[in-house]
Amino acid sequence: MTKLRILTVFGLLFGAFGVSAADTLDMQGMADSSTARPTRGMTAASVESRFGTPQAKQAAVGDPPISRWEYKDFVVFFEYDRVIHAVVKRGKSS
């Protein structure tokens, strides 16, 4: 019974103070989050007024209708005529 207790104590100590490891996250090529882009709730007209004409417009699909506008550095997603999300393209920065 004593051996079992000793093994249990060593097992708990090893578990608590055992080998630790860490992963490294490589962020090279990731977009700069400070890139100016539209904010949630902006209208399509205000986005075009502030950021100019997009390079491409993807027609609305689904219900509710979701459309996409592509700019050089970011992509804007609309539900009806309101921004729901804007993401910076990989490897792009301001």
C-alpha positions as CSV (number, residue, x, y, z in Angstrom):
1,M,0.0,0.0,0.0
2,T,2.9,2.4,0.8
3,K,4.4,1.8,-2.7
4,L,1.1,2.7,-4.3
5,R,1.0,6.0,-2.3
6,I,4.6,6.8,-3.2
7,L,3.9,6.1,-6.9
8,T,0.7,8.2,-6.8
9,V,2.6,11.2,-5.2
10,F,5.4,10.9,-7.8
11,G,2.8,10.7,-10.6
12,L,1.0,13.8,-9.3
13,L,4.3,15.7,-9.0
14,F,5.5,14.7,-12.4
15,G,2.1,15.7,-13.8
16,A,2.3,19.1,-12.2
17,F,5.9,19.8,-12.8
18,G,6.6,17.6,-15.8
19,V,7.9,18.5,-19.2
20,S,6.3,21.5,-20.7
21,A,6.3,22.4,-24.4
22,A,5.1,25.3,-26.6
23,D,4.3,25.8,-30.2
24,T,5.6,28.7,-32.2
25,L,3.1,30.6,-34.3
26,D,4.6,32.0,-37.5
27,M,2.9,35.3,-38.3
28,Q,4.9,36.1,-41.4
29,G,2.7,37.1,-44.3
30,M,-0.3,37.9,-42.1
31,A,-2.2,41.1,-42.7
32,D,-1.7,44.2,-40.6
33,S,-4.8,44.6,-38.5
34,S,-4.4,48.4,-38.6
35,T,-5.4,48.5,-42.3
36,A,-8.4,51.0,-42.7
37,R,-11.5,49.1,-43.7
38,P,-15.3,49.6,-43.4
39,T,-17.0,48.9,-40.1
40,R,-20.0,46.9,-39.3
41,G,-23.3,48.7,-40.1
42,M,-22.0,51.0,-42.7
43,T,-24.2,51.3,-45.8
44,A,-22.9,50.3,-49.3
45,A,-23.2,53.9,-50.4
46,S,-21.0,55.1,-47.5
47,V,-18.4,52.4,-48.2
48,E,-18.2,53.4,-51.8
49,S,-18.0,57.1,-50.9
50,R,-15.2,56.6,-48.4
51,F,-13.2,53.8,-50.0
52,G,-14.0,54.3,-53.7
53,T,-15.3,51.9,-56.3
54,P,-14.4,48.3,-55.5
55,Q,-12.3,46.2,-57.9
56,A,-15.0,43.6,-58.1
57,K,-18.6,43.2,-56.9
58,Q,-20.0,39.7,-56.2
59,A,-23.7,39.4,-56.6
60,A,-25.9,38.7,-53.6
61,V,-26.6,35.0,-52.8
62,G,-28.7,33.2,-50.2
63,D,-31.4,34.4,-47.8
64,P,-30.7,36.9,-46.4
65,P,-28.8,38.1,-49.4
66,I,-25.0,38.3,-48.8
67,S,-22.9,40.1,-51.3
68,R,-19.1,40.8,-51.5
69,W,-17.1,43.7,-52.6
70,E,-13.3,43.3,-53.3
71,Y,-10.9,46.1,-52.8
72,K,-7.1,46.0,-53.2
73,D,-6.4,45.4,-49.5
74,F,-9.6,44.1,-48.1
75,V,-13.0,42.4,-48.8
76,V,-16.3,43.7,-47.5
77,F,-19.4,41.5,-46.9
78,F,-22.8,43.0,-47.0
79,E,-26.2,41.7,-45.8
80,Y,-28.7,43.7,-47.9
81,D,-26.9,47.1,-48.1
82,R,-25.2,47.0,-44.7
83,V,-21.6,45.9,-43.9
84,I,-21.6,42.7,-41.8
85,H,-17.8,42.0,-42.0
86,A,-14.7,43.4,-43.6
87,V,-11.4,41.4,-43.7
88,V,-7.9,42.3,-44.7
89,K,-6.4,40.2,-47.4
90,R,-3.4,38.1,-46.5
91,G,0.0,39.8,-47.0
92,K,-1.6,43.2,-47.4
93,S,-1.0,46.2,-45.1
94,S,-1.6,49.9,-45.3
